[in-house]
Amino acid sequence: MDPNGCIDDKCESRLYIGNLDLRITEAALLRMFSPFGKIVSEDFLWHTRGPKRGEPRGFAFIQYSTNEEAKLAKEKMHGRLACGRPLVVRLAGEKYMLETADNPTKATGEGHKLHLTRSGMGQTSRSAKIAAIKNKLKSLEEGSRTKKQKQNDDIS
């Protein structure tokens, strides 16, 4: 088992497919990805509780028989539009980076990108969290100043 929790090369041939439109079915997903190689398994995730029970969660995993097939599918399908939404396709075990939610050019220092790994999914460094909060507060303050200034202009 490697540091990402993968056994052998399983993670190298397993793809994460995200940003799926809710109209995309399992069959449609298989049709989209089958031209790139032999699909060994497919995990289409559904809500199991709550008001959305039985609805798709918007992401899935596909396992190919070889690493090369998975890499080819990633190259060809990442960013391709499906029902008007760009697909997010990456190797399930690879490290990836997310831009900050507001504006990546406004972020400063270490917090300008959030680093996530399979083992630390959803956990970011303390300084990255602080930077993201500061950026959010700054944008909220700028928005409220603009609104107050507009109200004052309307009164005068």
C-alpha positions as CSV (number, residue, x, y, z in Angstrom):
1,M,0.0,0.0,0.0
2,D,1.4,3.4,-0.9
3,P,1.1,6.7,1.0
4,N,-2.2,7.6,-0.9
5,G,-3.8,4.4,0.4
6,C,-3.7,2.7,-3.0
7,I,-3.0,-1.0,-3.4
8,D,-0.6,-1.7,-6.3
9,D,-1.4,0.4,-9.4
10,K,-5.2,0.5,-8.8
11,C,-5.2,4.3,-8.3
12,E,-3.2,4.8,-11.5
13,S,-6.0,3.3,-13.6
14,R,-8.9,4.7,-11.6
15,L,-10.4,8.0,-12.6
16,Y,-12.5,10.5,-10.7
17,I,-15.1,12.2,-12.8
18,G,-16.7,15.3,-11.3
19,N,-19.0,18.2,-12.1
20,L,-21.5,15.8,-13.7
21,D,-24.8,17.2,-14.6
22,L,-27.7,15.5,-12.8
23,R,-29.2,14.4,-16.2
24,I,-26.2,12.2,-17.0
25,T,-26.9,8.5,-16.4
26,E,-24.6,5.6,-15.6
27,A,-25.1,4.3,-19.1
28,A,-24.3,7.7,-20.7
29,L,-21.2,7.9,-18.6
30,L,-20.0,4.5,-19.7
31,R,-20.7,5.4,-23.4
32,M,-18.6,8.6,-23.0
33,F,-15.6,6.8,-21.5
34,S,-15.7,3.4,-23.2
35,P,-13.9,4.5,-26.4
36,F,-10.6,5.0,-24.4
37,G,-10.3,1.4,-23.2
38,K,-11.7,-1.5,-21.3
39,I,-13.7,-0.3,-18.3
40,V,-13.2,-2.8,-15.4
41,S,-15.6,-1.1,-12.9
42,E,-17.7,2.0,-12.5
43,D,-19.0,3.6,-9.3
44,F,-21.7,6.1,-9.9
45,L,-22.5,7.8,-6.5
46,W,-26.0,8.5,-5.3
47,H,-27.5,10.3,-2.3
48,T,-28.5,7.7,0.2
49,R,-30.2,9.9,2.8
50,G,-32.1,13.1,3.1
51,P,-34.3,15.0,0.7
52,K,-32.0,14.2,-2.3
53,R,-32.2,10.4,-1.6
54,G,-31.9,8.5,-4.9
55,E,-30.5,11.5,-6.9
56,P,-27.0,11.4,-8.4
57,R,-24.3,13.1,-6.3
58,G,-22.6,14.6,-9.3
59,F,-19.4,12.5,-9.4
60,A,-18.3,9.0,-10.2
61,F,-15.3,6.7,-10.5
62,I,-14.2,4.6,-13.5
63,Q,-11.5,1.9,-13.4
64,Y,-9.8,1.0,-16.6
65,S,-7.8,-2.2,-17.2
66,T,-4.5,-0.3,-17.7
67,N,-2.9,2.9,-16.6
68,E,-2.4,4.0,-20.2
69,E,-6.1,3.8,-20.9
70,A,-6.9,5.9,-17.8
71,K,-4.4,8.5,-18.7
72,L,-5.7,8.8,-22.3
73,A,-9.3,9.1,-21.0
74,K,-8.1,11.9,-18.6
75,E,-6.4,13.8,-21.4
76,K,-9.3,13.5,-23.8
77,M,-12.2,14.1,-21.4
78,H,-11.0,16.7,-18.9
79,G,-12.7,19.9,-19.6
80,R,-15.0,18.4,-22.3
81,L,-18.6,19.7,-22.0
82,A,-21.3,17.3,-21.0
83,C,-24.8,18.7,-20.8
84,G,-23.3,22.2,-20.8
85,R,-20.9,21.5,-17.9
86,P,-17.1,21.0,-18.2
87,L,-16.1,17.6,-16.8
88,V,-13.4,17.4,-14.2
89,V,-11.4,14.2,-14.8
90,R,-8.3,13.2,-12.8
91,L,-6.6,10.1,-11.6
92,A,-8.3,9.1,-8.3
93,G,-5.1,8.9,-6.4
94,E,-3.2,12.0,-7.7
95,K,-2.6,15.1,-5.7
96,Y,-4.4,18.1,-7.0
97,M,-4.7,21.8,-6.2
98,L,-7.8,24.0,-5.9
99,E,-7.9,27.7,-6.6
100,T,-9.3,29.8,-3.8
101,A,-13.1,30.4,-4.2
102,D,-13.1,34.2,-4.7
103,N,-10.2,35.2,-6.9
104,P,-6.9,33.5,-7.0
105,T,-5.1,36.7,-8.0
106,K,-6.2,38.4,-4.8
107,A,-4.8,35.7,-2.6
108,T,-1.4,36.2,-1.0
109,G,1.4,34.1,0.2
110,E,1.0,30.4,1.1
111,G,-2.8,30.6,1.1
112,H,-3.2,31.4,-2.6
113,K,-3.7,27.7,-3.4
114,L,-5.2,25.0,-1.3
115,H,-3.3,21.7,-1.4
116,L,-5.4,18.6,-1.0
117,T,-4.3,14.9,-1.1
118,R,-6.3,11.7,-0.9
119,S,-5.2,11.2,2.7
120,G,-6.0,14.7,3.7
121,M,-9.1,15.3,1.7
122,G,-10.8,18.5,2.9
123,Q,-8.0,19.4,5.2
124,T,-6.0,22.5,4.4
125,S,-3.1,24.2,6.1
126,R,-3.9,26.8,8.8
127,S,-2.4,29.6,6.8
128,A,-4.3,28.7,3.7
129,K,-7.6,28.8,5.7
130,I,-6.7,32.2,7.2
131,A,-5.8,33.6,3.8
132,A,-9.1,32.4,2.3
133,I,-11.1,33.9,5.2
134,K,-9.2,37.2,4.9
135,N,-10.0,37.3,1.1
136,K,-13.6,36.6,1.7
137,L,-13.9,39.4,4.4
138,K,-12.1,41.8,2.1
139,S,-14.6,41.1,-0.7
140,L,-17.5,41.5,1.6
141,E,-16.2,44.8,3.0
142,E,-15.6,46.1,-0.6
143,G,-19.2,45.1,-1.5
144,S,-20.7,46.8,1.5
145,R,-18.7,50.0,0.9
146,T,-19.9,50.2,-2.7
147,K,-23.5,49.7,-1.6
148,K,-23.3,52.4,1.1
149,Q,-21.7,54.8,-1.4
150,K,-24.4,54.2,-3.9
151,Q,-27.1,54.8,-1.3
152,N,-25.5,58.1,-0.3
153,D,-25.3,59.2,-3.9
154,D,-29.0,58.3,-4.3
155,I,-30.0,60.4,-1.3
156,S,-28.1,63.5,-2.4
